[in-house]
């Protein structure tokens, strides 16, 4: 998968969904690859998928589906979501602390990547830019506005396309506001008490979904190669001779994480819970900018050979710290949504 003509291409062995019928797929059996916007295929997940053989006329049929893999890929996203859900402060609603809620939030970590199928081409095209932002390109347009449509207007006015720059912070902020709105509704319904004969289960389900959905983008935002034009091979001046190949993105967030990073490694590096102060968009953008300070570090580790096999203690610590930043930010955003949901809704007509 690639995001521009000179970027990442998958190897034939993991590029396609295929069905083998007592034969191999011809090398010429290819299709066009959509622009890269933060996802790639993860060959190591093949063995986890449905595998079956059906005897028919003496032949066996084997169907194997290769799923997409993405920022932090399956392992990273599920670890981030589960650690955030299991470290929420004790004053969140009790339903968020149940095993069922935690399992669902964990499952939803990779959910937006499941929307990247060619079977839903309109959905895939519309939400693909929400997984990344090229901060260098975005900042060149001036201060970033809080509203998605205002940013898109800036991009179009500059003769560019939003899907080439990315919409990550706007999508994340919008999902967070959905979560906060659902929590406000939960407070309203729960205030009626048992005597009010009000069922809060539907809004609880909505809250769990929004929290899990949010986790995907917050996780993406902790991966340095999701906030830069240098997302998969160095481009432009390269005085440090960083790799220009198109393997580093997957190599870092996929096989290296799956082989070396465990929940305990990440949890040990998480920050204490806190309520995020000030405007959430500004706070989240600051989080992305902090992530961007580690872009060269990823390339330095790759150059040193520290992202293959077991890597080094430095590369393992660095990767666990990045995942911990995602888990900590997600936990704090969920908790802040709960706290902020108690605030009265501003009257849009006040003073008019």
N, C-alpha and C positions, 0 to 999 in steps of 0.2 A: 504494500500500500504506500502511496506517496502523497505528499502535499504540494509538491511542485515537480517539474519535469526532471530535476536533478537530485531527487531525494529517494527515500527508502523504496526498495523493491523486494518483495518476498521471494524466497526460494520456491521453486515449483512444488516441492514436497509439502508445503504448508499453505499454498496460496489459494487452493480451491476446495470447494465441497466436491466430493467425488463419490461415485458408486462403481465398485469394481465387480465385474462378473467373470470370475475365473480368468481374469486378464488384467493388465495394467492400463491406466489411462494414458493415451498417446500424449507425447510431449507437446504436440501442436494443439491440444485441446485447451485453449486458453480463452480468457475473457478480459475485458477492460477493467482496470483497477480504478476505483473512485479516488478522489483526492484525499490524501492523508490528513486527518484532523484529530489525531490522538488515539488511534487504535491500530492494532496489528494482530496477526494470528499467533497463537501460542501452541506450538507443536506438542509440548509436554502434557497438554490437557487431553490429547486424543485418547489416551488409555483410560481416562475417566468416563468416556462417553459410552453410549449404547453400542454394543457390538453383537451382532447376531449372524448366524449362518442358517440359510433355509435350503434344504435339499429340494431340487427340482430337476427331474429328468437326469439324475446323476450328477448335476452340477451344484455347486454351493455358491450362494450369493452373500457377499459381505458388504454392508453399508456402514460407512464411517463418515461422520460429520465433524469437520474441524471447526471449532467455535472461534469467534473473534476474541482477541485478548487486548488489553487496553492499559491505560495508565495504572501502574502498579499491578496490572493484570488481576486475575481472580484472587490470588492469595493476598496481595497487598490490600485490595479494597475490602475484602471480608475482615481482615485483621483490624483495619482502621475502624470500620463500623462497629465491630463487636467490642473493641476496647473502649470506644467512646461511650457505647451504651452501658457497659458494665462499670464505668467510673463516674457516672452522673452523681451529683450531690443528692443526699438523702431526701431533700424536700421537693423533688419532682413528684408528679403523680405516681401512685403505687403501680399502676398498670404498666408504666414504662420499665419497671424493674422486674417484671415477670419473665420467666424463661422464654415464654412464647414470643413476647415483644422483642426480647434481645435476639432471639433466633431470626425473627423476621427482619429486623434492622440489619443484621449481619448478611442475610440473603440478599437484601436490596442493595448492598454495596456495589456490585457490578451491574445493577439493573439498567442504567442508561446505555451501557455498552450492548445490552441485548436488543436495543432498538436500532442497531446499526446493520440490520440485515437488508440485503438487496430486495427481499420480499416486501419490504415497506420502504420503498425508495424515497417517497416524499418525506416521511418522518426522518429517515436517515439523513437526508440532505439538510433538513431544517434544523436538526439538533446537533449535527456534527460539530459546528463551530463553538458549541457551548462547552466543549471539553478542554479548550486551550485559549490562550491569548499570547500573541507576539507583542510583548510589552514595548519592544523597541519601535515597532511600527505604530502601535497605538499612541505612544507618547509623542511621536513625531507630529501628531495631529493637534497637540495642545492638551490642556487639562482634560481629564476624562470626566464626562458628565455622569450623573447618577442614573439617568434613565436610558434604557437600551435604545429607544428610538432616537433620542438626541445624539447618541454616539453613532448610530447608523447614518444619521443625516450628515454628520461630520465626515464620515468615511466616503459616502457617495459624493459629497461636495468636493472631496479631494481626488475624485476620479478613481476610487478604489472600491473593493468589495468587502463587506464585513466578514464573509466566510473565509477570507484569506488572512484576516487579522485575528479573528476569534472573538467570542462573546462570553468568555468564562465568568468574569466577575458579575455580569448582569444576570446571567442565569442563576448563579449561586445566590445572589441577593434576593431574587424573585422567589426562589424555592424557600429560602429562609422566611420571607414574609408570609408565604402560604402556611408554613409551620406555625408561625406566631398567630396568624388569624385563626387557625384550627384550635390552638391552645386557648385563645380567648373564648371561642365558642364552647370549649370544654368547661372552662370556668363558669360560664353562664349557665350551662345545663346542670353542672354539678351543684351549683348554688341552690337549686331547687330542692335538693336532698331527697331521701327515699320517699318522703311523703308526696313529692311532686310527681312520682311515677314517670320519671324521665330516664330513658335508656341512653347512656353515654357510650355504648359500644361502638356505634358507627363513627363518632368523632374520634374515639380512641384509635380506631383503625386508620383513620385519615392521618392522625398525628404520627403514628408509627410509620406509615408510608412516606410522609414528607420527611421525617427524620432520616430514614434510610436512603431516600432519593438524594437529599442534601449531602449525605456522606460521600456520594460518588464524586461530586464536584469539588468538595473540600479536599478529598484525597488527591484528586488530580492537581489541585493547587499546591500541594506539597512536593510534587515531582518537578525538579528544576527544568527538565526538558519540555514541560508543558507551558512555560511562560516566556518562551524565547524563539527567535528566528533560528537559533542553533539547535533545533529540536532533534535532529537525527543526522549528524555529520556537519562538521564546521564549514561555514561558507564565508566568503570574503577574505580579507587579510588574515593570515594564519601564522604569525611569527613564532608561535609555540609549537607548531607542527602537530596540532591535534588531528585526530582522525577525520577524514572526509568521507569515510565509508558510511553506509547506511544501516549499520547494525547496532549502534550504541544504545539507541532508545529501548529497543526490545531487550537487548542484552542486560541493561541495567535494571529495568523494572520488572522483567519477566523471569528468566532462568536464575539470575543471581538472587533475587528475592526468594523465589520458591525453594532454592537449595540451601539458603543460609540464614534467613531471618525468621524468627519465631516470636509469638506473642509476648513472651516474657522479656525478650530483648527490647521490644518496643515499649512495653509498659514501664520498664525501668527508666526510660528517658522522657516520659510524659511530664508535662508541667502540672502544678496543682490547679484544680478547678477555679475558674474565676468568671465573673460577669463582665462581659465586654462593654466598655464604656463608649459613649458617643455614637456617631452614626455607623451603622453596620457596614454599609458599602465602603466607607472610608477605612474601617478597620480591616475589612477583608482585602481591599486593595493593598494595604500595608503588608498584610500577610503574604500576598503574591509577590510583592517587591522584595520581601525578605527571602522568599524562595529563590528569586532570580539571582541573588548574590552567590548562589551555589552552582550556577551553570558551569563555570570553568572547573569547579572541583570535580564534577562528574567526568569531564574530559581529561582532567589530570589523572584521575584514577584509572580510566580506560587506557590511557597512554602507558601507565605503569603496569598494565596487565592485572589490575586488582579487581576487575569485574568478571573474571572467568573462574570457574571452579569454586573453591572455597574463598577466593579472594585473599584479603589481608584483614587484620584486626581493624585497621583504619577504614577500609571500605565497608566492612560489616557494621562498624559503629556509625559511620556516616549514613548508611542506608536506613538503619534502625532509627536514627535520629530524625530523618526526613519523614518516615512513617509515623513516628511519635508526634511530630509537629502536626500532621494531618489529623491524627486521633484526638490530640488535645484541642485543636481548633474546632473540630466537629463537636466534641463534648461541650465546649464553652458556647458554641453557637446555639446548640439545642437548649442548654440551660438558660442562656440569655433570652431566647425566645419565650421560655416559660416565665421568667421574671418580667419581661417587658409586656407580656400578654395581660398582666394585671393592671396596666396603665389605661386610663380612659382614652377612648378614641377622640382625637381632636375634631372639633366641629368645623367643617370646611366653610361654614357660613358665618363663623364668629367674626364680628367687626365689620360685616358687610351690610 
